[in-house]
Amino acid sequence: MADTYRNFREKLLEGEVTCKNNVESYLARAKNKSNLNAFLQLFDESAEAAEKVDSKVKAGTAGKLAGMVLAVKDVIAIKDKRLTCGSKILENFVSVYDATVIERLKSEDVIIVGKTNMDEFAMGSSTEYSAYGPVLNPVDTTRVPGGSSGGSAAAVAAGLCHVALGTDTGGSIRQPASFCGVVGLKPTYGRVSRYGLVAFASSFDVIGPFANSVYDAALILEVLAGHDERDSTSAERAVPSYTSFLDRDVKNFRVGIAKGPDKVGTGIADEVREAIEKQIDILRAAGVEIKEVSMPHLDYTIPTYYILATAEASSNLERYDGARYGYRAKDAEELSEGSYGEDVYVKSRTEGFGAEVKRRIMLGTFVLSAGYYDAYYRKAQKVRRLIKEDFDKAFQDVDAIITPTAPTTAFKFGAKTSDPLQMYLSDIFTVSANLAGIPGISVPVGKDSQSLPIGLQLLGRQFEEETILTLANFIEQWTIR
């Protein structure tokens, strides 16, 4: 498989390639494919960092991920680099520290080549909502790459890096992975530290990788995962050697097909449905037990998610007021004694935030308001608990649940921007994992008649990423054959 770190690592240790030449090649390719708009920043100095890694390789002291070429979604802090979140309001903001995930990757000699484009503040499903222009899908440049981590997905799919980091709040790793034909892994909430991640919805956000193979995704998760005392939601759980689980025999695994109300599942493209059914037949033939599991509250995932996530967004984005840091309207009146600075706040936010971010802030503020808190926010929290209980019950009978990653393949630019509800429904199969805090992975399972990638999603029990990685690896190997 092209552009996998595993293949590069073998050649590196055999002396066939060097980190420096490899990084220079990736940087040149990224510049040559700048029309994709996958990167917001490229780090030319990464070639110098690669030289140091080459020296470590020769000395036998190189880290576990030596020479891995990585792109990072521009919502994760890297010291002395701009941290824009795809927004005008943070256009010139420079981070003063590294996120925990960046510290861990650097300690294992990963080489970071740039920051990738994204929907503004990770709010979107197509990467059409970036303040710096949309990202093109490298498979078909007339179509979206998915979102909000579209730049990271496109960078991996186009061969501009080995692996990229994204974030997943409601499907923002898995859905673009499906649209671009790469592997996308959302770990369990709390498995990977969020320290240094700019928050969208704090009880949903998870950092995870895009890769061209399940092995590469499993390998990088071994470094990303683990407790971090700087993140109060970080779990104190041992981190398995995920790669050691990949080649397990899948015979006797139990995989569920979720059955909810009749409305759930409508809108799936025929070719997507057929591709998933084919994989289910392959799993069954390999000795996997396929069972139907009841998920009676699946029909409420989208409204529940968009009530709770927008409420948290409203709270988290309150800090961008034009006074402390970030964009400030030039013609706003100065803050002064006795002034609350309404002019600064209103003008700075009006000019600094894009339309989708404003929409979600207003929705979130509405559901948190005194007259509607009980009717919407509190009720949505109760439904979230019911959805989590649906999964808990299902996982008593099965080891994983299989679904399409998205109901369709990548859609054309502009197809859904005029109808926010249709855009939100792009995440109908992914948001449930974020509501329940469980891990999920999207793996490519072929293409439709227009040569657009189709993704299959596997969901697993909390902190049992190894199970879905095993099944995903089997599916990947079968698809390659």
C-alpha positions in Angstrom: 0.0 0.0 0.0 1.4 3.4 -1.0 2.5 6.0 1.4 2.4 3.9 4.6 4.8 4.6 7.4 5.3 0.8 7.9 6.8 0.5 4.4 9.0 3.6 4.8 10.3 2.4 8.2 11.5 -0.9 6.7 13.4 0.9 4.0 14.7 3.4 6.5 16.2 0.7 8.7 17.7 -1.0 5.7 19.4 2.2 4.6 17.5 2.5 1.3 16.0 5.9 2.2 16.7 8.9 4.5 14.3 11.0 6.6 15.6 14.2 5.1 15.1 13.1 1.4 11.7 11.8 2.3 10.6 15.0 4.0 11.8 17.1 1.2 9.9 14.9 -1.2 6.7 15.3 0.8 7.1 19.1 1.0 7.7 19.4 -2.7 4.6 17.3 -3.4 2.5 19.4 -1.0 3.6 22.5 -2.8 2.9 21.0 -6.2 -0.6 20.1 -5.0 -1.3 23.4 -3.3 -4.5 23.6 -5.3 -6.1 21.1 -2.9 -5.8 23.8 -0.1 -5.1 21.0 2.3 -2.4 22.9 4.2 -2.7 26.3 6.0 1.0 26.2 6.9 4.0 24.2 5.6 7.1 23.9 7.7 10.1 24.0 5.4 12.4 23.7 8.5 11.2 20.2 9.0 13.9 19.0 6.6 16.4 20.1 9.2 14.6 18.2 11.9 14.7 15.2 9.6 18.5 15.4 9.4 18.7 15.0 13.2 16.5 12.0 13.1 18.7 10.4 10.4 21.6 10.8 12.8 19.6 9.0 15.5 18.7 6.2 13.2 22.4 5.7 12.4 23.2 5.7 16.1 20.5 3.3 16.9 18.7 5.8 19.3 15.8 6.8 17.1 12.3 6.8 18.5 9.4 4.4 17.8 8.0 6.6 15.0 11.3 7.8 13.6 10.9 9.7 10.3 7.1 9.5 10.3 5.9 12.5 8.3 2.9 14.0 10.0 0.4 16.8 9.3 -1.6 18.3 12.1 -5.1 19.8 12.0 -4.9 23.5 12.8 -6.9 23.2 16.0 -4.0 21.5 17.9 -1.3 23.6 19.5 2.3 23.5 18.2 4.7 25.8 20.0 5.7 28.9 18.0 3.3 28.1 15.2 0.0 29.8 14.3 -3.1 28.2 15.7 -6.0 29.6 13.6 -8.7 26.9 13.9 -9.6 27.8 10.4 -11.0 31.1 11.6 -10.3 34.8 10.9 -10.7 35.5 14.6 -7.4 33.6 15.4 -5.7 34.5 12.1 -2.5 35.7 13.8 -2.6 33.8 17.0 0.7 31.9 17.8 0.7 29.1 20.3 3.2 29.4 23.2 3.3 25.6 24.0 2.9 22.1 22.5 -0.2 20.0 23.0 0.4 16.8 24.8 0.0 14.8 21.7 2.6 16.9 19.9 5.1 16.4 22.8 4.6 12.6 22.7 5.0 12.5 18.9 8.1 14.6 18.9 9.6 12.5 21.6 9.3 9.5 19.2 11.0 11.5 16.4 7.9 12.2 14.3 8.5 15.0 11.7 5.7 17.5 11.5 5.5 19.1 8.0 2.5 21.4 8.5 -0.9 22.4 9.8 -4.0 21.4 7.8 -7.1 23.3 6.8 -10.4 22.6 8.5 -14.0 23.8 9.0 -13.9 26.9 11.2 -13.5 25.8 14.9 -14.2 22.2 13.6 -17.9 23.1 12.9 -18.8 21.5 9.6 -19.0 18.3 7.6 -17.4 19.3 4.3 -14.5 21.8 5.0 -16.4 24.4 3.1 -16.6 26.6 6.2 -12.9 27.4 6.5 -12.1 31.1 6.6 -9.2 30.2 4.3 -11.2 28.6 1.5 -12.5 25.0 1.0 -10.3 21.9 0.7 -10.6 19.8 -2.5 -11.1 16.1 -2.4 -8.0 14.6 -4.1 -10.1 11.7 -5.4 -12.4 14.1 -7.3 -11.6 17.8 -6.9 -15.2 18.8 -7.7 -16.3 17.2 -4.4 -15.8 17.9 -0.8 -13.3 15.9 1.3 -15.7 15.8 4.3 -15.2 17.6 7.5 -14.3 19.1 9.8 -10.8 17.5 9.4 -10.9 17.7 5.6 -7.4 19.0 5.2 -5.9 16.2 7.2 -7.9 13.5 5.3 -7.0 15.1 1.9 -3.3 15.3 2.9 -3.1 11.6 3.6 -5.2 10.6 0.6 -3.1 12.8 -1.7 0.2 11.3 -0.4 1.4 14.5 1.2 2.2 12.8 4.5 2.3 9.4 6.1 -0.2 10.2 8.8 -2.3 13.2 9.9 -4.0 14.2 13.1 -7.6 15.2 13.1 -10.3 15.8 15.7 -13.6 14.0 16.0 -16.5 15.8 17.8 -19.4 14.2 15.8 -17.6 12.3 13.1 -14.9 14.7 11.9 -12.3 12.0 11.5 -14.4 9.1 10.3 -16.6 10.9 7.8 -13.7 12.6 5.8 -11.8 9.4 6.0 -14.7 7.7 4.2 -15.0 10.5 1.6 -11.3 10.4 0.8 -10.7 6.7 1.0 -8.3 6.5 4.0 -8.4 5.0 7.5 -9.7 7.3 10.2 -9.7 6.3 13.9 -11.6 8.0 16.7 -10.4 6.7 20.1 -12.5 6.4 23.2 -13.2 9.7 24.9 -10.4 10.1 27.5 -8.0 7.7 25.8 -6.0 10.6 24.2 -5.2 13.8 26.0 -7.0 17.0 24.9 -4.5 19.3 26.5 -3.6 21.8 23.8 -6.7 21.1 21.7 -8.9 24.2 21.1 -12.3 23.1 22.4 -15.4 23.0 20.3 -17.6 20.7 22.5 -15.5 19.6 25.5 -17.4 16.4 26.3 -17.3 15.2 22.7 -13.9 16.3 21.3 -11.3 13.5 20.6 -7.9 13.6 18.8 -7.2 10.7 16.5 -5.2 9.8 13.3 -5.8 9.4 9.6 -3.5 6.9 7.8 -3.3 4.8 4.7 -3.3 1.6 6.7 -4.9 0.2 9.9 -1.4 -0.7 11.1 -0.2 2.9 10.9 -3.3 4.1 12.8 -2.7 1.5 15.5 1.0 2.3 15.8 0.5 6.0 16.2 -2.3 5.4 18.7 0.2 3.5 20.9 2.1 6.9 21.2 -0.9 9.2 21.4 -2.8 7.3 24.1 -2.2 7.4 27.8 -3.0 9.4 30.9 -2.2 13.1 31.1 -2.5 14.9 34.4 -3.0 18.2 32.6 -6.3 16.9 31.2 -8.9 16.2 33.8 -10.9 14.0 31.4 -7.8 11.8 30.6 -8.3 8.2 31.7 -5.8 6.3 33.8 -5.9 3.2 31.7 -3.0 1.1 30.5 -2.2 1.4 26.8 -2.1 -1.9 24.9 0.3 -2.7 22.1 -2.4 -2.2 19.5 -0.4 -3.5 16.6 0.1 -6.9 18.3 -3.7 -7.5 18.1 -4.0 -6.8 14.4 -3.4 -10.3 13.0 -5.7 -12.1 15.4 -8.2 -14.6 13.8 -11.6 -13.0 13.6 -13.4 -16.3 13.9 -15.9 -16.3 16.7 -15.9 -12.5 16.9 -19.5 -11.2 17.3 -20.5 -8.2 15.2 -23.8 -6.4 15.5 -26.0 -4.7 13.0 -27.9 -1.9 14.8 -31.6 -1.8 14.4 -33.5 1.3 15.4 -36.7 3.0 14.4 -37.7 2.7 10.8 -36.4 6.2 9.9 -32.9 5.3 10.8 -31.0 4.0 7.8 -33.1 5.8 5.2 -31.2 7.9 2.8 -28.3 5.4 2.4 -27.1 5.3 -1.2 -27.7 1.9 -2.7 -24.1 1.4 -3.6 -23.0 2.2 0.0 -25.5 -0.3 1.3 -24.4 -3.0 -1.1 -20.7 -2.4 -0.2 -21.5 -2.8 3.6 -23.6 -5.9 3.0 -20.8 -7.4 1.0 -18.4 -6.9 3.9 -20.9 -8.4 6.3 -21.0 -11.5 4.1 -17.2 -11.7 4.0 -17.1 -11.5 7.8 -19.7 -14.1 8.2 -17.8 -16.4 5.8 -14.7 -15.9 8.0 -16.5 -17.2 11.1 -17.7 -13.9 12.5 -21.1 -14.2 14.1 -23.4 -11.5 12.8 -26.3 -10.5 15.1 -29.0 -7.8 15.1 -28.9 -5.6 18.1 -31.7 -3.3 19.2 -30.8 0.4 19.4 -34.2 2.0 20.1 -32.9 5.6 20.6 -30.8 5.9 17.5 -33.4 8.1 15.9 -32.5 10.8 18.4 -28.8 11.0 17.9 -28.7 14.0 15.5 -31.0 16.3 17.5 -29.4 15.3 20.8 -25.9 15.9 19.4 -26.7 19.3 17.9 -28.4 20.5 21.1 -25.5 19.5 23.3 -22.6 20.2 21.0 -23.9 23.7 20.2 -24.5 24.5 23.8 -20.9 23.6 24.7 -19.7 25.5 21.6 -21.6 28.6 22.8 -19.8 28.4 26.2 -16.3 27.6 24.8 -16.3 30.3 22.2 -17.4 33.0 24.7 -13.6 33.7 25.2 -13.2 35.2 21.7 -14.3 38.7 22.5 -11.8 40.9 20.7 -10.3 42.0 24.1 -7.9 39.3 25.4 -6.5 37.8 22.2 -7.3 37.1 18.6 -9.1 39.3 16.0 -10.3 42.8 17.1 -12.4 45.0 14.9 -10.4 48.0 13.8 -13.2 50.5 14.1 -14.5 49.3 17.4 -14.5 51.7 20.3 -11.7 51.2 22.8 -12.5 49.5 26.2 -12.5 52.1 28.9 -13.4 52.6 32.5 -17.1 52.4 32.9 -17.5 50.7 29.5 -18.5 47.1 29.1 -17.0 47.1 25.6 -20.2 46.0 23.8 -18.9 47.6 20.6 -15.7 45.7 20.7 -17.4 42.4 21.4 -20.1 42.7 18.8 -18.0 44.0 15.9 -15.1 41.7 16.6 -17.3 38.6 16.7 -19.4 39.7 13.8 -16.3 40.2 11.6 -14.2 37.4 13.1 -16.6 34.4 13.0 -18.0 32.8 9.9 -21.7 32.0 9.2 -21.7 28.4 10.5 -19.9 29.2 13.7 -22.4 32.1 14.4 -25.3 29.7 13.6 -24.1 27.2 16.2 -23.3 29.8 18.8 -26.8 31.1 18.5 -28.4 27.7 18.6 -26.3 26.8 21.7 -27.1 30.1 23.4 -30.8 29.5 22.7 -30.9 26.0 24.2 -29.1 27.2 27.3 -31.3 30.2 27.9 -33.5 30.4 31.0 -36.8 29.7 29.2 -35.5 26.7 27.2 -32.8 25.0 29.3 -35.2 22.3 30.7 -37.1 21.8 27.4 -33.9 21.3 25.3 -30.6 21.0 27.1 -31.6 19.0 30.1 -33.8 16.7 28.1 -31.0 16.1 25.6 -28.7 15.1 28.4 -31.2 12.5 29.5 -31.5 11.2 25.9 -27.7 11.0 25.7 -27.7 8.7 28.7 -30.3 6.5 27.0 -28.2 6.3 23.9 -25.2 5.3 26.0 -27.3 2.6 27.7 -28.4 1.3 24.2 -24.7 0.7 23.4 -23.9 -0.8 26.8 -26.7 -3.3 26.3 -25.7 -4.1 22.8 -22.1 -4.7 23.7 -23.2 -7.4 26.2 -24.1 -9.5 23.1 -21.5 -8.3 20.5 -17.9 -7.2 20.3 -18.4 -4.5 17.7 -21.2 -2.8 15.7 -20.9 -2.3 11.9 -22.5 0.6 10.0 -21.7 2.7 6.9 -19.5 5.6 7.9 -21.6 8.0 5.9 -24.9 7.5 4.1 -23.4 8.6 0.8 -20.1 9.1 -0.9 -18.5 12.6 -1.2 -21.0 15.2 -2.5 -20.4 18.1 -4.8 -19.4 21.5 -3.5 -22.4 23.7 -2.5 -24.8 20.7 -2.5 -25.7 21.1 1.2 -24.4 24.5 2.3 -27.9 26.1 1.7 -29.6 23.4 3.9 -27.8 23.0 7.3 -30.1 20.1 8.2 -29.0 18.1 5.2 -25.3 18.9 6.1 -25.9 17.7 9.7 -27.4 14.5 8.4 -24.1 13.6 6.8 -23.0 12.6 10.4 -26.0 10.4 11.1 -23.9 7.2 11.6 -21.0 8.9 13.4 -22.4 11.1 16.1 -23.7 8.3 18.3 -20.1 7.2 19.1 -19.3 10.7 20.4 -22.5 10.8 22.5 -21.6 7.4 24.0 -17.8 8.1 24.3 -16.9 4.9 22.5 -14.2 4.2 19.9 -14.9 4.1 16.1 -12.9 3.5 13.0 -13.7 4.1 9.3 -11.9 1.8 6.8 -12.2 1.9 3.0 -14.2 -0.9 1.4 -14.2 0.0 -2.3 -15.7 2.6 -4.6 -19.0 3.4 -6.1 -19.7 3.6 -9.9 -18.3 7.1 -9.9 -15.0 5.9 -8.4 -15.7 7.6 -5.1 -14.6 5.8 -1.9 -17.0 4.1 0.4 -16.2 3.8 4.1 -17.3 1.1 6.6 -17.5 2.0 10.3 -16.8 -0.2 13.3 -17.8 0.8 16.8 -16.5 -0.9 19.9 -16.7 -0.9 23.7 -15.0 1.9 25.6 -11.2 1.5 25.8 -11.3 -1.6 23.5 -9.8 -0.1 20.4 -7.9 -3.3 19.8 -11.2 -5.1 18.9 -12.2 -2.7 16.1 -8.6 -2.5 14.9 -8.5 -6.3 14.5 -11.7 -6.3 12.5 -10.7 -3.3 10.5 -7.3 -4.9 9.7 -9.1 -8.1 8.5 -11.4 -6.0 6.3 -8.5 -4.0 4.9 -6.5 -7.1 4.0 -9.5 -8.7 2.3 -10.2 -5.5 0.4 -6.5 -5.3 -0.8 -6.7 -8.9 -2.0 
